[in-house]
Every structure is written in C-alpha cells, then in structure tokens.
Amino acid sequence: MNQFGVILALLFSMIIALFAIANNEPIVVNYLYGRTEVSAVIVIIGSAILGALVVFLLSIFRQVRTGLMMRGLRQEINNLQEKIQEIEVERDSLLVQIGQLQKTGEEAGEETSKDDPFDVGDVDDVSSSPEELPVEGKPYMETSYENEPLTESKSEKIDEPTAEDHEKKEDDIS
C-alpha cells in the first residue's frame, strides 16, 4: 500500500472515531430473532471494521483472480514462443530447400540450354527475335550454332509467325 493510501485510511479512521464519540448514547439494534441495546460507538466502530474486512476480502479475491489470469497468460506466451521457434525452424528448412531447388534448377537449365537447340532462354530476354521463337503447331526452323543464318526446313515451307502466335506462346510459357 502506498503512503497516500495509508494517510487516507488514517484520516477516515479518525473521522469515524470522532463520529462515534459524538454519538455515545445507547441505541436499540434489532436482529432477526431479538433486540439489543448497545452504545452507538460500538455499532459505528463495528460497522467500520466489518466494512474494512469486506473490502479486504474483495481485494484478495481480485488479486487471486488477477494472479491466475497472469499465470494463464504467461503459459500462453510460452506456448506461442515455442510455436514461433518451430515455425522459424520450418521456415529455415524451407529456405534451404528452395535454395537447393534453385541451384538444381540452374544446373539443369545450363544443361538444357547446351543440349536443346530449341531453348528460347529467358522469356524476358529482348535479344530473342520473333523468328527464333517456336510457334505451336508449325514446324521449327533449323538453327545452327556456328552463326549461320536460319534456314527453312527442306520438307515444308514455314509461314511467318504472327503477333497472335507470339502472344499465345508467351501465355503458354507463363
């Protein structure tokens, strides 16, 4: 209890004592099963003591309830911290797996680009000309890796791809 509370309680007690002394004549107190004549000082002081006891019991009840709530909240905090740690471990594991998959994908991409004459590379690469992009449903043009110009397939003549064909292929790639 802080000093202000102690001072306030002492002042309140002094007021009650002065009030009790000023009213010291006997009074009749009616109980459920009888009557008694008692001094007003005893009734006033007894009432003050009973009131203080009720306030004390209510404050203890409140402190116990608050303590139990704090205990439950601490347990919940501990559970959530454990869950956070588990999720962080899982996240780190997934990040490692993503890194491994990206590394494997890059290695596989290098091998594919060396082996696949029809690999168009990165779709966002602007250096690819429309003639180099494969068009679905039409034969591919033969390419040479020795910087020779593209030639038409000897078996069929190839129609020039249209912008619509390129858009359809880009949608398929995405």
VEXZADO-835560 format. One line per field, with one value per residue: y, z, x of N, C-alpha, C in turn. Coordinates in pm, whole numbers. Last residue first. Layout:
BEGIN
nv: Y|...
nw: Z|...
nu: X|...
cav: Y|...
caw: Z|...
cau: X|...
cv: Y|...
cw: Z|...
cu: X|...
***
This chain:
BEGIN
nv: -1853|-2004|-1937|-1664|-1683|-1803|-1599|-1401|-1527|-1542|-1271|-1193|-1486|-1631|-1719|-2066|-2269|-2559|-2870|-2992|-2822|-2534|-2245|-2125|-1858|-1828|-1930|-1953|-2217|-2342|-2316|-2438|-2463|-2379|-2605|-2612|-2534|-2573|-2284|-2173|-2063|-1779|-1667|-1465|-1266|-1280|-1205|-993|-963|-1192|-1295|-1565|-1702|-1961|-2129|-2419|-2581|-2741|-2843|-2857|-2617|-2580|-2798|-2726|-2495|-2605|-2760|-2553|-2423|-2628|-2654|-2400|-2417|-2626|-2509|-2296|-2442|-2567|-2340|-2258|-2473|-2435|-2187|-2260|-2438|-2258|-2086|-2264|-2311|-2049|-2013|-2207|-2096|-1863|-1977|-2087|-1851|-1723|-1904|-1871|-1604|-1631|-1786|-1603|-1395|-1523|-1565|-1295|-1209|-1372|-1273|-1005|-1036|-1149|-934|-746|-873|-865|-582|-514|-658|-523|-267|-331|-413|-167|-8|-146|-106|171|189|23|148|398|350|68|-120|-347|-569|-822|-1102|-1226|-1038|-745|-404|-210|101|281|517|775|882|1045|1139|903|851|1066|1011|766|849|1018|833|674|860|904|644|618|824|722|490|599|740|537|218|-117
nw: -6952|-7189|-7287|-7335|-7539|-7736|-7787|-7883|-8121|-8268|-8301|-8473|-8666|-8848|-9189|-9266|-9419|-9617|-9553|-9581|-9513|-9321|-9385|-9170|-9022|-9079|-8842|-8602|-8532|-8461|-8648|-8684|-8868|-8731|-8665|-8789|-8578|-8332|-8183|-8264|-8102|-8193|-8395|-8500|-8306|-8127|-7814|-7657|-7439|-7214|-7090|-7120|-7156|-7403|-7585|-7721|-7935|-7888|-7585|-7456|-7327|-7184|-7010|-6845|-6730|-6599|-6405|-6254|-6178|-6030|-5821|-5709|-5640|-5455|-5256|-5184|-5086|-4865|-4711|-4666|-4511|-4282|-4199|-4142|-3928|-3745|-3719|-3607|-3359|-3254|-3236|-3044|-2824|-2800|-2736|-2483|-2341|-2353|-2204|-1954|-1908|-1892|-1657|-1474|-1495|-1386|-1126|-1045|-1060|-856|-638|-635|-584|-328|-192|-218|-67|187|229|227|457|653|644|738|1000|1099|1079|1256|1496|1520|1548|1769|1969|1980|2071|2282|2264|2326|2101|2012|1776|1538|1366|1570|1626|1875|2022|2179|2408|2300|2157|1919|1935|1897|1626|1500|1571|1432|1164|1141|1179|949|747|809|761|484|384|456|298|39|27|43|-79|0
nu: 399|390|139|175|364|205|21|193|281|42|-11|187|282|552|541|542|782|762|917|1170|1371|1308|1508|1767|1943|2299|2544|2683|2682|2455|2162|1831|1533|1222|954|616|342|230|369|681|980|1172|1317|1165|1167|1481|1606|1669|1510|1403|1187|1228|1546|1550|1450|1573|1625|1840|1954|2203|2244|2013|2027|2240|2134|1913|2033|2144|1909|1787|1969|1933|1664|1675|1831|1665|1448|1569|1623|1361|1269|1428|1332|1065|1107|1215|995|809|933|928|651|592|723|569|320|381|446|195|43|166|99|-180|-203|-94|-277|-502|-413|-385|-651|-760|-615|-701|-977|-966|-849|-1055|-1257|-1135|-1122|-1395|-1473|-1320|-1430|-1689|-1628|-1530|-1760|-1930|-1789|-1810|-2096|-2149|-1997|-2122|-2377|-2426|-2733|-2980|-3138|-3374|-3426|-3390|-3277|-3226|-3203|-3069|-3098|-2828|-2682|-2454|-2242|-2152|-1895|-1756|-1812|-1688|-1422|-1392|-1426|-1206|-999|-1032|-971|-701|-598|-649|-484|-233|-230|-244|-4|187|55|85
cav: -1800|-2007|-2076|-1706|-1619|-1876|-1730|-1378|-1495|-1665|-1352|-1141|-1360|-1625|-1626|-1935|-2217|-2416|-2784|-3069|-2865|-2679|-2312|-2174|-1957|-1776|-1936|-1820|-2163|-2273|-2360|-2340|-2524|-2351|-2515|-2671|-2508|-2622|-2408|-2144|-2169|-1838|-1772|-1581|-1348|-1226|-1309|-1020|-893|-1152|-1151|-1503|-1626|-1882|-1987|-2345|-2500|-2637|-2818|-2973|-2670|-2482|-2794|-2847|-2486|-2505|-2826|-2653|-2351|-2575|-2768|-2440|-2315|-2642|-2629|-2270|-2354|-2649|-2424|-2170|-2449|-2559|-2200|-2161|-2487|-2372|-2033|-2207|-2422|-2115|-1924|-2221|-2227|-1851|-1903|-2173|-1956|-1659|-1881|-2003|-1642|-1553|-1838|-1735|-1372|-1476|-1680|-1386|-1147|-1383|-1415|-1037|-974|-1223|-1061|-718|-849|-993|-664|-458|-690|-666|-285|-276|-508|-284|30|-133|-243|110|263|-3|8|389|386|203|-112|-207|-543|-683|-1031|-1301|-1117|-861|-515|-278|-32|266|380|730|775|972|1238|969|756|1050|1136|771|752|1072|942|615|802|1014|704|526|830|851|481|510|812|632|338|0
caw: -6820|-7109|-7254|-7235|-7415|-7684|-7740|-7760|-8016|-8233|-8223|-8336|-8646|-8730|-9091|-9271|-9293|-9613|-9559|-9610|-9651|-9327|-9377|-9299|-9014|-9079|-8977|-8652|-8588|-8355|-8644|-8639|-8829|-8829|-8623|-8776|-8700|-8448|-8165|-8275|-8162|-8101|-8319|-8586|-8322|-8233|-7899|-7767|-7561|-7288|-7081|-7199|-7071|-7298|-7615|-7596|-7941|-7989|-7655|-7530|-7409|-7288|-7111|-6925|-6807|-6704|-6509|-6316|-6257|-6149|-5909|-5756|-5735|-5578|-5324|-5236|-5201|-4975|-4757|-4740|-4644|-4358|-4237|-4244|-4051|-3787|-3771|-3739|-3451|-3278|-3321|-3178|-2874|-2829|-2861|-2592|-2360|-2413|-2345|-2020|-1919|-2000|-1784|-1491|-1534|-1524|-1210|-1046|-1146|-993|-675|-654|-709|-438|-202|-282|-210|124|228|124|327|630|607|603|906|1094|1006|1114|1445|1502|1443|1640|1933|1948|1930|2265|2258|2343|2198|2018|1903|1646|1317|1493|1604|1749|2015|2076|2374|2373|2253|1933|1939|2028|1728|1484|1618|1577|1222|1122|1275|1083|752|816|896|580|363|511|445|87|13|153|-86|0
cau: 368|511|168|75|402|320|-28|118|376|114|-105|191|211|466|592|477|729|787|798|1049|1366|1313|1379|1720|1836|2162|2489|2647|2805|2527|2300|1928|1659|1326|1059|750|417|157|296|539|900|1076|1381|1189|1047|1397|1548|1760|1469|1523|1202|1121|1457|1613|1435|1559|1503|1856|1829|2154|2350|2045|1922|2250|2256|1892|1955|2232|2008|1721|1946|2064|1708|1597|1879|1798|1429|1517|1734|1451|1211|1438|1472|1094|1046|1296|1121|781|907|1056|730|537|764|711|335|336|546|313|10|169|240|-121|-253|-33|-138|-506|-445|-269|-551|-810|-606|-560|-932|-1028|-777|-926|-1278|-1165|-1002|-1307|-1533|-1300|-1290|-1671|-1689|-1442|-1639|-1968|-1812|-1677|-2023|-2215|-1970|-1979|-2362|-2376|-2587|-2947|-3033|-3334|-3425|-3453|-3390|-3178|-3296|-3036|-3157|-2931|-2723|-2572|-2215|-2279|-2002|-1750|-1857|-1832|-1485|-1377|-1521|-1341|-1016|-1049|-1105|-798|-590|-713|-629|-279|-220|-349|-130|172|138|0
cv: -1900|-1958|-2086|-1848|-1655|-1816|-1807|-1509|-1471|-1640|-1482|-1223|-1316|-1487|-1623|-1847|-2081|-2361|-2639|-2980|-2938|-2723|-2461|-2243|-1998|-1891|-1882|-1821|-2028|-2213|-2279|-2400|-2413|-2414|-2491|-2562|-2566|-2599|-2446|-2277|-2131|-1948|-1843|-1696|-1471|-1316|-1244|-1129|-921|-1090|-1101|-1352|-1553|-1813|-1900|-2196|-2423|-2544|-2707|-2942|-2780|-2531|-2696|-2845|-2606|-2490|-2732|-2724|-2447|-2500|-2722|-2556|-2350|-2539|-2649|-2389|-2324|-2565|-2509|-2247|-2357|-2541|-2326|-2173|-2391|-2428|-2146|-2151|-2371|-2231|-1989|-2134|-2247|-1983|-1885|-2105|-2048|-1763|-1817|-1989|-1777|-1584|-1765|-1796|-1504|-1454|-1642|-1507|-1236|-1324|-1433|-1183|-1006|-1169|-1145|-846|-821|-979|-798|-540|-638|-709|-432|-294|-460|-388|-90|-98|-241|-32|197|65|-24|247|377|229|35|-198|-392|-669|-887|-1228|-1186|-935|-623|-397|-89|122|382|590|727|853|1171|1070|822|957|1126|896|757|979|1003|723|740|961|818|581|739|864|609|498|727|706|435|123
cw: -6749|-6968|-7164|-7193|-7303|-7551|-7677|-7702|-7883|-8120|-8179|-8246|-8501|-8716|-8970|-9164|-9319|-9488|-9559|-9626|-9685|-9472|-9385|-9280|-9154|-9071|-8973|-8798|-8655|-8404|-8538|-8642|-8791|-8780|-8737|-8738|-8683|-8579|-8291|-8270|-8161|-8169|-8226|-8509|-8409|-8251|-8005|-7859|-7680|-7420|-7159|-7199|-7157|-7213|-7509|-7630|-7813|-7997|-7760|-7619|-7502|-7378|-7222|-7038|-6899|-6790|-6626|-6429|-6327|-6238|-6039|-5854|-5794|-5683|-5455|-5312|-5266|-5101|-4875|-4793|-4728|-4500|-4321|-4294|-4167|-3919|-3819|-3801|-3593|-3375|-3354|-3278|-3017|-2882|-2899|-2727|-2475|-2440|-2418|-2169|-1990|-2018|-1903|-1624|-1558|-1576|-1358|-1134|-1157|-1093|-819|-696|-738|-572|-315|-292|-283|-27|158|113|213|494|577|554|761|996|992|1029|1296|1447|1417|1527|1797|1900|1887|2116|2239|2357|2204|2124|1888|1780|1432|1442|1516|1738|1876|2078|2268|2327|2330|2026|1958|2042|1866|1592|1610|1635|1375|1185|1265|1189|889|827|912|721|461|498|510|238|68|147|28|0
cu: 283|482|291|100|303|364|87|69|306|212|-38|100|225|404|498|537|667|718|841|927|1237|1296|1400|1588|1794|2062|2347|2602|2777|2657|2371|2066|1756|1455|1157|851|556|228|220|467|753|996|1284|1249|1071|1276|1460|1707|1560|1480|1323|1135|1355|1508|1498|1556|1477|1736|1847|2035|2298|2157|1959|2148|2271|2015|1931|2159|2102|1819|1882|2052|1844|1638|1805|1854|1565|1498|1690|1572|1299|1384|1494|1237|1074|1241|1212|910|886|1040|864|614|716|767|481|354|509|420|127|140|254|27|-192|-74|-67|-364|-448|-293|-427|-710|-650|-540|-786|-982|-834|-842|-1147|-1188|-1026|-1180|-1445|-1356|-1260|-1528|-1673|-1497|-1545|-1845|-1848|-1691|-1887|-2135|-2031|-1945|-2215|-2353|-2549|-2795|-3010|-3225|-3381|-3449|-3464|-3299|-3230|-3129|-3127|-2981|-2834|-2615|-2338|-2261|-2138|-1864|-1859|-1888|-1637|-1443|-1513|-1444|-1156|-1071|-1133|-941|-689|-710|-703|-430|-272|-350|-246|40|106|90
***
